Amino acid sequence: MQEPSRPEPALLDPEVHVESFRQAREARRLELVEDYVELIADLIGDGGEARQVDIAARLGVAQPTVAKMLKRLAEEGFVQQRPYRGVFLTEAGRVLAEQSRERHRIVEGFLCALGVSPETARRDAEGIEHHVSTETLEAFRRFAAGERNA
């Protein structure tokens, strides 16, 4: 049996469209930054240091790629690099890492509350966490906490 057809949605107002695409571009730009600072925080927490070689291995990229990104992170004030000592987060880097980690926890909890397996929820949250608004993130948190209509 064929479902009844639905009318095509109207084309969005240009200003609304622009804002939607701007938000998506900004999320993509920040995604790598957040992934790097979160990983650096995890490596420091686990072993006391974050080395370029370890970052490359964990992200599955070449060391020159990591070196380029670390330079960018240093320019943006998120990390400090010390010769022969590895990479360290600045206060701004630590704050961003914690915010990213919290976003990940909320999205993962939401997906698990929907019945997604923990492993799939962990993987999917890695992408979703960067692209949801504060409003949506708060709705995810409430849903996962059982506050369905708060």
C-alpha positions in Angstrom: 0.0 0.0 0.0 1.4 3.4 -1.0 1.5 6.2 1.6 -0.5 9.3 0.7 1.8 12.0 -0.8 2.6 15.0 1.3 2.9 18.5 -0.2 6.4 19.7 -0.8 7.5 22.1 1.9 7.7 25.8 0.9 11.2 27.2 0.2 12.5 28.9 3.3 12.9 32.6 3.5 16.4 33.5 2.3 17.5 35.0 5.7 16.4 31.8 7.5 18.2 29.7 4.9 21.4 31.8 5.3 21.3 31.4 9.0 20.8 27.6 8.8 23.8 27.2 6.5 25.9 29.7 8.6 25.2 27.6 11.7 26.2 24.4 9.9 29.4 25.8 8.6 30.4 27.1 12.0 29.7 23.7 13.5 31.9 22.0 10.9 34.7 24.6 11.6 34.6 23.9 15.3 34.2 20.2 15.1 37.9 19.4 14.5 39.0 21.9 17.2 36.7 20.3 19.7 37.8 16.8 18.8 41.4 17.7 19.2 41.1 19.5 22.5 39.0 16.7 23.9 41.5 14.1 22.8 44.4 16.1 24.2 42.6 16.4 27.5 41.9 12.6 27.6 45.6 11.8 26.8 46.8 14.1 29.5 44.3 12.7 32.0 45.3 9.1 31.1 49.1 9.4 30.8 50.1 12.9 31.9 51.0 14.1 28.4 49.7 14.4 24.9 52.3 13.7 22.2 51.8 14.5 18.5 52.5 10.8 17.7 49.7 9.7 20.1 47.2 12.2 18.7 47.9 11.1 15.2 47.5 7.4 16.1 44.2 8.0 17.9 42.7 10.1 15.1 44.1 7.9 12.4 45.8 10.8 10.6 49.4 11.5 9.6 51.7 13.4 12.0 52.1 16.4 9.6 48.3 16.8 9.7 48.4 16.9 13.5 51.3 19.3 13.4 49.3 21.7 11.2 46.2 21.5 13.5 48.3 22.0 16.6 49.7 25.1 15.1 46.2 26.4 14.5 45.1 25.5 18.0 48.1 27.3 19.5 47.3 30.4 17.4 43.7 30.3 18.6 44.9 30.0 22.2 43.7 26.5 23.0 47.1 24.7 23.4 50.7 25.3 24.2 53.4 23.2 22.6 56.7 22.7 24.5 59.7 21.3 22.7 60.3 17.7 23.7 57.4 17.8 26.2 54.3 17.4 24.1 51.1 19.5 24.0 49.3 21.1 26.9 45.9 22.7 27.0 45.5 26.4 28.0 42.6 27.3 30.3 40.5 28.1 27.2 41.4 24.6 25.8 40.4 22.9 29.1 37.1 24.7 29.2 36.4 23.8 25.5 37.4 20.2 26.1 35.0 19.9 29.1 32.1 21.6 27.2 32.6 19.2 24.3 32.8 16.2 26.6 29.6 17.2 28.3 27.8 17.7 25.0 29.0 14.2 24.0 27.6 12.7 27.3 24.2 14.4 26.8 23.8 13.2 23.2 25.0 9.7 24.0 22.6 9.5 27.0 19.8 10.7 24.8 20.5 8.1 22.1 20.7 5.3 24.7 17.3 6.5 26.2 15.9 6.1 22.7 17.1 2.4 22.7 20.3 2.8 20.6 23.0 0.4 21.7 25.8 2.0 23.9 28.4 1.3 21.2 26.4 2.9 18.4 25.3 5.8 20.6 29.0 6.5 21.5 30.0 6.5 17.8 27.0 8.5 16.6 27.3 11.1 19.4 30.8 11.8 18.2 29.3 13.6 15.1 26.0 14.8 16.5 27.5 16.6 19.5 29.0 19.3 17.3 25.9 20.1 15.4 23.1 20.6 17.9 21.9 23.9 19.3 21.9 24.6 23.0 18.1 24.4 22.9 18.2 20.9 21.3 20.9 19.7 23.6 18.8 20.8 26.6 15.8 18.9 25.2 18.1 15.8 24.8 19.2 16.1 28.4 15.6 16.4 29.7 14.5 13.4 27.6 17.3 11.2 28.8 16.6 12.2 32.4 13.0 11.3 32.0 11.6 14.8 32.0 9.6 14.3 28.9 7.5 17.5 28.9 9.5 19.9 31.1 
